[in-house]
Structure formats: C-alpha cells, structure tokens
Amino acid sequence: KKLCAALDATGVKFNVNSIPEAPVFAGATICAGQKVTLGDKGAILLGISYAWFDSATATVPFATTQSIEVSPTVTTTYYVEFTLVVPGACKSKRGSVTVTVNLKPENPVAKSTLGNDCTKNLQTVNLADAITTTPAGSVIEWYVANDVTSTIITNTTTVGAGTYYAFAKSTAGCYSGGIAVT
C-alpha cells in the first residue's frame, strides 16, 4: 500500500496518510466537432483541488478546475487527480477519462433542384429522387431547415414546393452538413 507522510513545522507530529484512490468520472462519446464536459459538473466542491493532464505521465496540468470542456478531433484520454486542501494531504492516484470521437459522414450528393411531373398533373415530388449519392454506412434524413434540430420530414415521397435539406446520418448518430434541394 502506498503512503505519503507529512511532518509539521515543529517536528513533533508525524502523520502517515493513505494515498486517495483515483477520481472516477464517466467518459463520453461525441461526434466530431461537438463539445463535452468531463469531471464533476455539480456545485463547486470546496476543499478539493483538481488537476487535469493530457497524458498519464505529464507533470504540468492543462486545467485545475473540477470539470473541463473539451472538443477533441480524435478519440482522446484525459487524466485527472485531486488533492484535499488540508495540511499534509496527499495527491490521489491518477484516473483516466476517455472521449470517443465518431466521424461525421460525408455530405450526400444531390440535385440542387427537383421538379414535379407536370404531364401527370402532380403537385408534389419525391425527395429521394434528388439524391444521387448516399455516403457509405449512412442513411438520408430530410429537414425543413439547414439544421438537424429543425422539423424532420417523415413523408418524403409527396412534398410540395419549397427548399428542403438532406443530411447523411451515420450509424453512430453523427450528421453530415446539409445539402439544399429546391
């Protein structure tokens, strides 16, 4: 068992303290370009000092807050330790937190305009007819604005005049950029 010791200034008292266990924080899975907060997201904990590192052996922390907001471009592991802010306190063991980054699919390829078949007296179009290439491993979703938080179009086979946006959605739930079709 690892221990750390502290001797007070008068040399009279000697304390032997166990090294605290590593902090345990949940990792996360995000899509490329997204942000995530790691660490203790609650109220600020008084009496605890945190240190975040970008490698298991780093000696200089890149942050000293109880939580961090990160936006890695590839899967990344962060390391954290804490110290109780009391005389003679020991640093904890170093824990790790991994952020898994899923790539966004490529944008679908689509015709920029789509017309109805006037010879059949149709006033609607099928949006699927606009897609010329769907990125591998993805499906196409249609929205009313260039934003996947806008209203999704669930019946794409009979839409009226307007501008609609096609997004490729990966199996990991990540979206491409939107492609406008009028």
N, C-alpha and C positions, 0 to 999 in steps of 0.2 A: 504494500500500500504506500502510495506516495504521500509525503507530508511536507508541509512548509513550516518554518519556525520564525518567530519574531521575538526580539529581545527589546524590552523597553529601555528608555534612555538612562535609567538609574542602574541598570544591570541587575536588578533584584528579581524581576519576574521573567519567567521564560514560558512562552506558550507554544504548543505544538498543535497545529490545526490540520485537519484533513483537507486535501485539495478538492474543491467542489466539483461535482460532475459537470459535464459539458451542457450548455443550454440546448434544448431541443425545440426547434421550430420547424413547421411544415414547409416543404418545398412547394413548387408551383410549376404548372405547365402553361405556357403562353404561346401566342402566335408572334412571329417576327414583327417587330415594331410596337408591340404592346409593352406597358409598364406593369410592374408588380411590386407590392410592398412585402418585405420579409421582416421577421422579428416579432417583437411584442407590440401589437397595434393598439393596445388599450391605453389607459391613463399612464402618465409618466411615473415610473417606479423610482421613488426616492431611495437613496442608499445603495443603488446598483449602478455600476459603471460598465458600459458595453464597449467592445472593440471589434470591428469588422475587418476582415482581411481578404485579399484576393487569391491567396494561396495558403496551403497548410503550414508552410514554413516562414511566411512573411513576418517581419518584426515590427513594421510600421503599419498601423491600421489606416484604411482609407475613410473610415467613418467611426464616430464614437457616440452614436445615438442608439436607442433601444430598437429602432426599426430603420430600414433603408428602403428607398425606392430605386429599382434598377430596371433597365431595359436592354438586356444582353441580346446580341445578334446571333449567338450560338449557345448551345447548352453550356451552362456555367455553374460551377460550385463556389459558394462563398463560405467563409469560415468566421465563426464568432466565438468570443469568450467574454466572461463577465468577471467583475471584481466587486465584492461587497465593500462599500465605502466605510470601513471601520478600521481602527488601528490594528495592524498585524494581519489583515485579511489577505488571503491568497487568491491568485487568478484561478479561474476554473480551467478544466480541461477545455480544449478547443473543439467545438462542434461544427458540423458542416450542414449546409442547406443548398440543395440543387434546384436550379431553374432550368427546366427543359424547354427548349425553343423549337416550335414546329414552323416549318417554312410555309409561306403563303404560296398558293398555286399561281401559275402564270395567268395572265388575263385571257379570257376566251377571245376568239376571233369571231367577229360578227359583221354582217352587212350594216351599214350605218342607217339605211332606210329600208322600209318594208311596206309594200303596198297591198291593198286588198284586191281581190279578183273581181273587177267590175263586170266581167262577162257573166258571172254567176250571181250578180246583184248582192254581193257580200259587203257588209259594212264593218266587218271585223277581220283581224288577222291572227295567225298562229305564231306566237313569238319564237317557237322552236325553229321555224323556217329561217330565222335571221342568223342562227348560229352556224358558222362554217367549221369551227374547230373548238372542241372541248378539251381542256388540258387533262392529261392522263391522271387517273385516280381522283377525279373530281366530278361534281355534278353542277348543273347550272341552276341558279336561283335568280328570279326576276323581282325587281323592286320599283316603286314609283319615283324614287329619288336616288341620287348617286350616294347612297348611304344604306348599309345593311340594317340600320335601326329604323329605317322608314318602313312603310307598309309593304309586305311581301305580296306578290301577285300569285295566288294559288291556282287560278284557272288561266293558264297561259294560251289556251287554244282559241279563245274568242275574245280578244281585247279590241277596244275601239281606238280611235285616233289619239295620239299622244306620244310622249317620249318615255321610254322605259329603259331600265338599266340592268344589264346582265352581269352577274358575278359568278366566278367559279368558286365552289366551296369544297375544300379538301375533306378527307375522312377524319382529320383531326379537328375539323370545325373552323379552319382558317379560311379567310376570304381573299380573293384577288381584288384588284381595282375594278371599278365598274366601267362597263362599256355601254355607251348610249345608243339606242336604236329608236328612230322616229318613224 
